[in-house]
Amino acid sequence: MKITATSDGQVGIGESFKTSNEPTAILHISGTEAAQGTAHSSPLMKVDHDANANILFVTGSGRVGIGTD
């Protein structure tokens, strides 16, 4: 896992951030098949809590789940 921060406060999380590819948002999450596996349904981002396992779920194929996976 690689975490990158720019001088203007943008944060990038993922393997694809290098000096030529910086975050383009306050929080930029970028997945790769190497890190995520070949299944595009694998999670790119997941938000959960002790009382709720699936608050927010985003896959590499662009599917978004709220309260589900």
C-alpha positions as CSV (number, residue, x, y, z in Angstrom):
1,M,0.0,0.0,0.0
2,K,1.3,3.4,-0.9
3,I,0.2,6.7,0.5
4,T,1.1,10.0,-1.1
5,A,0.5,13.5,0.1
6,T,1.0,16.6,-2.0
7,S,2.2,20.0,-0.7
8,D,-1.4,21.4,-1.1
9,G,-2.8,18.7,1.1
10,Q,-4.2,16.2,-1.3
11,V,-3.8,12.5,-0.3
12,G,-3.5,9.6,-2.6
13,I,-3.9,5.9,-1.5
14,G,-2.9,3.1,-3.8
15,E,-0.1,1.6,-5.7
16,S,-0.5,3.7,-8.8
17,F,0.7,7.0,-7.3
18,K,4.2,8.0,-8.5
19,T,5.8,11.4,-9.0
20,S,4.1,11.7,-12.4
21,N,0.7,10.6,-11.2
22,E,-0.3,12.7,-8.2
23,P,-3.7,12.7,-6.4
24,T,-6.3,15.0,-8.1
25,A,-8.7,15.3,-5.1
26,I,-8.5,15.9,-1.4
27,L,-8.8,12.1,-1.0
28,H,-8.0,10.0,-4.1
29,I,-8.1,6.2,-3.9
30,S,-6.7,4.3,-6.9
31,G,-6.7,0.5,-7.3
32,T,-4.8,-1.8,-9.6
33,E,-5.4,-5.4,-10.6
34,A,-2.2,-6.3,-8.9
35,A,-3.3,-4.9,-5.6
36,Q,-7.0,-5.7,-5.9
37,G,-7.0,-9.0,-7.8
38,T,-8.4,-9.6,-11.2
39,A,-12.0,-9.5,-10.0
40,H,-13.4,-6.1,-10.7
41,S,-16.0,-6.8,-8.0
42,S,-13.2,-6.7,-5.4
43,P,-13.5,-3.7,-3.0
44,L,-11.7,-0.6,-3.9
45,M,-13.0,1.2,-0.8
46,K,-15.1,-0.1,2.1
47,V,-16.4,1.8,5.1
48,D,-17.7,-0.3,8.0
49,H,-18.3,-0.2,11.8
50,D,-18.6,-2.7,14.6
51,A,-22.4,-2.5,14.4
52,N,-22.7,-2.4,10.6
53,A,-20.3,-4.3,8.3
54,N,-21.3,-2.6,5.0
55,I,-21.9,1.2,5.4
56,L,-20.3,2.1,2.0
57,F,-18.7,-0.2,-0.6
58,V,-17.1,0.7,-3.9
59,T,-15.7,-1.8,-6.4
60,G,-13.2,-1.3,-9.2
61,S,-15.9,-1.7,-11.8
62,G,-17.7,1.4,-10.4
63,R,-20.4,-0.3,-8.4
64,V,-21.4,1.5,-5.2
65,G,-23.3,-0.1,-2.4
66,I,-24.7,1.8,0.6
67,G,-25.8,-0.6,3.3
68,T,-25.0,-3.6,1.2
69,D,-22.2,-5.2,-0.8
